[in-house]
Amino acid sequence: MKFNPCIDQCTHDGTHCQGCGRSHEDIIKTKKMVMALVNFAQEKNYDNIKDFSNAVGATLLKKLSAK
């Protein structure tokens, strides 16, 4: 399955968003994961938020590529 990012044309009818095509369940779970990372970074009060974001993204790619 291919990931489709949000294109700011969200719909809430049915089981899938007509904008991005993802299931509403997928969108909810993704938002929860992102908010958990946002909350973590805010709790740590990082001054270099871009570095944190890049490191998380790089680690995610590395771990998924290893499979």
C-alpha positions as CSV (number, residue, x, y, z in Angstrom):
1,M,0.0,0.0,0.0
2,K,1.3,3.5,-0.8
3,F,1.1,6.3,1.7
4,N,-0.7,9.4,0.6
5,P,-0.1,12.5,2.6
6,C,-2.9,15.0,3.5
7,I,-3.7,17.5,0.7
8,D,-5.9,19.7,2.8
9,Q,-9.1,18.5,1.1
10,C,-10.4,16.4,4.0
11,T,-13.7,14.6,4.0
12,H,-15.3,12.7,6.8
13,D,-18.0,10.7,5.1
14,G,-17.6,7.0,4.5
15,T,-14.6,5.0,5.5
16,H,-12.0,6.9,3.6
17,C,-11.0,10.5,3.0
18,Q,-11.8,11.6,-0.5
19,G,-8.9,14.1,-0.4
20,C,-6.0,11.7,0.3
21,G,-7.7,8.3,0.0
22,R,-6.5,7.1,3.4
23,S,-8.9,5.4,5.8
24,H,-10.2,7.6,8.6
25,E,-8.7,5.1,11.1
26,D,-5.3,5.5,9.5
27,I,-5.5,9.2,9.7
28,I,-6.5,9.2,13.4
29,K,-3.7,6.8,14.3
30,T,-1.2,8.9,12.3
31,K,-2.3,12.1,14.1
32,K,-2.0,10.4,17.5
33,M,1.6,9.3,16.7
34,V,2.6,12.8,15.5
35,M,1.0,14.4,18.5
36,A,2.9,12.1,20.8
37,L,6.2,13.2,19.2
38,V,5.1,16.9,19.4
39,N,4.2,16.5,23.1
40,F,7.5,14.7,23.8
41,A,9.5,17.5,22.0
42,Q,7.6,20.2,23.9
43,E,8.2,18.5,27.2
44,K,11.9,18.4,26.5
45,N,11.8,22.0,25.4
46,Y,14.2,21.3,22.6
47,D,15.8,24.5,21.1
48,N,16.7,22.6,17.9
49,I,13.4,21.2,16.8
50,K,14.5,20.7,13.2
51,D,17.3,18.5,14.3
52,F,14.9,16.4,16.5
53,S,12.4,16.1,13.6
54,N,15.2,15.1,11.1
55,A,16.7,12.6,13.5
56,V,13.3,10.9,14.1
57,G,12.6,10.8,10.4
58,A,16.1,9.4,9.7
59,T,15.8,6.7,12.4
60,L,12.4,5.7,11.0
61,L,13.8,5.3,7.5
62,K,16.8,3.3,8.8
63,K,14.7,0.9,10.8
64,L,12.2,0.4,8.0
65,S,14.9,-0.1,5.5
66,A,16.5,-2.8,7.6
67,K,13.5,-5.1,7.3
